[in-house]
Amino acid sequence: MAKLSKTSKTKLQEETTNTGSGQTIIQPDVNENKAKSIKEAKKQALKENRTISDDDSKIRKAFVDKDWNEIRVADSWQIFKVMAEFVEGFEKLSRIGPCVSIFGSARTKRDSPYYKMTEEIAAKLVRHGYGVITGGGPGIMEAGNKGAHSEGGKSVGLNIELPFEQFHNIYIDHDKLLDFDYFFVRKVMFVKYAQGFVVMPGGFGTLDELFEAITLIQTKKIGRFPIILVGKKYWQGLFDWIEDVMLNSESNISPEDLNLVHLVDNATDAVKVIDEFYSKYLLSPNF
């Protein structure tokens, strides 16, 4: 017969009673030698001549036992940090007027055709009455802010602290630069205060931002704002796969979902999609 008893550390330990001998056999605790903290894990690693990387520390941290007080304190402070980022973002961005978010790689070089095209798109958007929102970093983000800045338009940067690549560029309006620790808060700002999205070639972060916008529009959580992907050669393969596999083979999306994005190859066509979209509503930017 097996019974469960709770230890002082709220672990469940199985005790198996051998009815033939009358003896109680206590199963060994698999966590008995587990480090109770990252500090202790690092001490163990030193004894074994091992090093613990930052990635290892993050994984080990998920398995470290915490008492209720530690959990309460850590989570409470995290809640306040998240709230603070939302409050600052809402206060600064609520007055910026109509803007277009530009997504793209931080690794794009200044001599890249995509850098030049992003700069041109941003400048055209400003001339047509829009401000520009970017991730605030180098590469495509810098090009977007640079184009907006060159035309005297509103240039917003939503920067995030990263171990590599990310540092804010010099073309952001000083009163419109925000720094974030949390990606999800930053993505809310990208979507909440944009009237359109221009997506340049980029990596995983760009795909994350693109599909966030598509998902919110598809699920009708936000309006059907225009999403423009620039660079047919770069994006066509992805959307061929979406059509062939996600739609035709697996039926995981609807045929009309393919109409949520526009593929273009130049700055003029990118801005034209946004202008034509808002002309249907007889709307125009107000600054």
C-alpha positions, 0 to 999 in steps of 0.5 A: 500500500502506498501513502503520500506524506508532505515534507517541510519543504512541501515535497511529496515523498512516496513511502511504500510499506512492505506488508510481508516484512512490516518494514517501511521502505522510503524511496530516495528523493531524486532532488536530494542533491539538487542545488537549492539556489543558483549560488549553490549550483555555481559552488558545485560547478566550481568543485567539479571544475565546471562553468555555468553559462548565463543560459545554464543559470536561466534554466537552472533557476526554473528548477530552484525551490522557492518558498512562498515569501520569495515567490511573492516578493519576486512576482510582486516587483515584476508586476510593478516593473511591467506596470511601469513600462505600460504606464510610461508607454501609454503616457508618451505615445498617446499624443503622437498622432497617426504613425506607421510602425516599421519592422526589420533587421537590426543587422542590415548594413547602411549600404544595403538597398533595404536600408536605403529603401527604408529611409525613403519609405519613412521620408515619404510617410512623413511627407504624407502626414504620418509619424514613424515608429521603429524598434529604436535600434540599428539597421532597418530601425535606424533607417526608419528613424533617419528618414522620418528625422530628415523630413522633420517628422515624428520619429519614435523609438521603442528600444529594448535591452538585449545582450547583443545588437540593440542600442538606440540610434541617434535619429529618435526624437529625444522625448519619444525614446522608450526603453523596455525590458519586456518584449510583450510590453514593447509589442503592445506599443508597436500595435496600439499606436500604429495605423499601418505596418511596413515590414522590411526583411529581418530575422526572428524578431521581425517575424514575431512582430509581423505575425503578432500583427497578422494574428491580432487582425485575423482574430479581430482584436484590432482593426484591419490596418494595412500590412505591407511587406517590402521585398518580394524576393525575400518574402515570396517563399514564406508566403508560398509556403503559407499558401501551399502548406498552411492553407491548401494542404492543412487548412489551418488558415482561411483563403481570405487570410492571405489578403491581410498582407501586401507584397511590394518592391519599392517605397512608392508602392509601400506608401501607396497601399497606406494612402489608398487604404485610408482614402476609402474612409475619407481619412487623412493624418491630422498633423 
